[in-house]
Amino acid sequence: MNEAQIEPFYFGEPDKSLFGIYHAPSSHNCRKSGIVLCYPIGQEYIRSHRSFFQLALRLSKNGFHVLRFDYYGTGDSNGTCEEGGIEHWIKDIDAAIGELRKIAHLDQLHLVGCRIGATLAIKAAVKRSNAVDSLVLWSPIINGLKYHKELVHLHEGHVNSYVENEPNKGITQCEILGFQYSESLVKDLRAINLIDLCNKLFLKNLLIIENKNAKKSDTLMEAFGGFCENLEHKIIPSPDVWIKDGNLNKGMVPLPIIQYVVSQLSKLSE
Amino acid sequence: MKEKAVLFGRNRSIVGIISTSESKSNNGKLPSVILLNAGMLHRVGPNRLNVKIARALVKNGLMVLRFDFSGLGDTATRQDTLSFEEGNVQELKDAMDFLGSKSFIIIGICSGGRVAWETANMDSRIAGIIFVESMYIRTFYYHINRMLNLQKWYRLLSGQSYMWHLLKQQVLNILNKPSLENLSASTGLVDLGSSLPGTDSYRLTGKELRSSAKCGIQLLFVYRDGNETRYNYKIKRSDEKIIALELPENIDVEFVKEADHTFTLLSSQYLLLNIIDNWFRHRIYR
């Protein structure tokens, strides 16, 4: 551990090991609460990475044990992107929860997921029904088909903006903004419907945060309402940090969202 | 292949990943490789390119480190008085100290190439640099192109030019009577704090290149095709391929077809990996 109280390490099966970073709680207000952060994937992962660093830093300063990690085939973890898949990544979240419980004795466990990471977090919570106390869904993917179409459209627009000689070169359902997805992953992504997951979920607290002109989804609130003791849906105007914009190398961190997540989880863990 | 997470540098605050081969060892005969941050992106690189490059090189027995400079990725910001640029150079030296190899090849995409170049000017352990969409060479044609570029004129006249920014900094520094320590030792540019340097610090002069040849540093420049006029090399097109001509002995230049700045298309990533692999075979494994 260093001065910043972080420890990078690999965990899991040796040939499929995952890269994780543990943020230890600051000593003066250590809680028995742990948080596993679930990144988005692909280009969205690259662009939101620093936001997760900042979120983890602030959560640990507020006394939480925090673990963020790369799914198999993403970031610094073993494997290639084509080898990744929804079921594999849900198991990875499960492994990360187990790893955090090995590091710290926890009374509470929370999951925070962004974009597809939010969907994976719900699926992991369904799998470990009694192990997860709270879920924070940050701009979750509600409709996988729409999400995939948006990604393909972004990819198409970007590639056609500079490839002049061969229109639609590299435009497929599986090549998306610099990453190769497998056909089975694309199929699974397109099949995502968040509403279908709600009746499988029983947990104390669910916080949904959306950050850009999103209307409060009554359907989502109704769907989850019966299965959570405390449900909150918050709109916080802030840039979509995961979307490529003109400022290619700008690392954006949406502080209002990060501060809100930290304050809400701190309240829930009092 | 084996990968290990490491902490090094002052206060062990720099986060990195060392990749090594479990089956091949070069017994210290080959240089180690260090991959640097591209712009503000963390150490995995744009489209995970740094990871792909590292894992490809490890297959040939090389030891490869990728890490985050302070303030980027998983590494916290520096708490001392060094500027972002000075901190980058210091941390690349820290990385070389940490690995302990005799010589190094540094790979820098975009801004990473600039850090590699500045460090090589003051640290002889750097035996080679691969610049990917990074430094470019200023020639006579470069000035002509600039003179004829309407966008440049618009930026100059509307006050958006980087030159105005530099001028403003110079005036402010004169008014504040800055110490010499505030000036970047290698470029003479004013310390810009944590902001990334402007395009002016990505240019190399012929004199600088000749000096690198004298030191025996091997340099590979990789650019996207379609943007070659910006770099002003003497080139020729052959079978739709661009070939750079009349290069000094220690320099190679390659162009990647249908690539953008971050090699979004998988086909362009494949070509880039091939170019890097071929360069190592031609220049390093000999």
Interface residues (C-beta under 8 A of the other chain):
Chain A: N2 E3 A4 I6 E7 P8 F9 Y10 S17 F19 I21 Q43 I46 H49 R50 F53 L57 T74 G75 D76 N78 C81 H155 H158 V159 Y162 V163 E164 N165 E166 K169 G170 E175 L177 G178 F179 Q180 L248 N249 K250 G251
Chain B: E3 K4 A5 V6 L7 N11 R12 S13 V15 I17 A38 G39 M40 L41 H42 R43 V44 P46 N47 R48 V51 L72 G73 D74 A76 C110 S111 L196 G226 E258 D260 H261 T262 F263 T264 L265 L266 S267 Q269
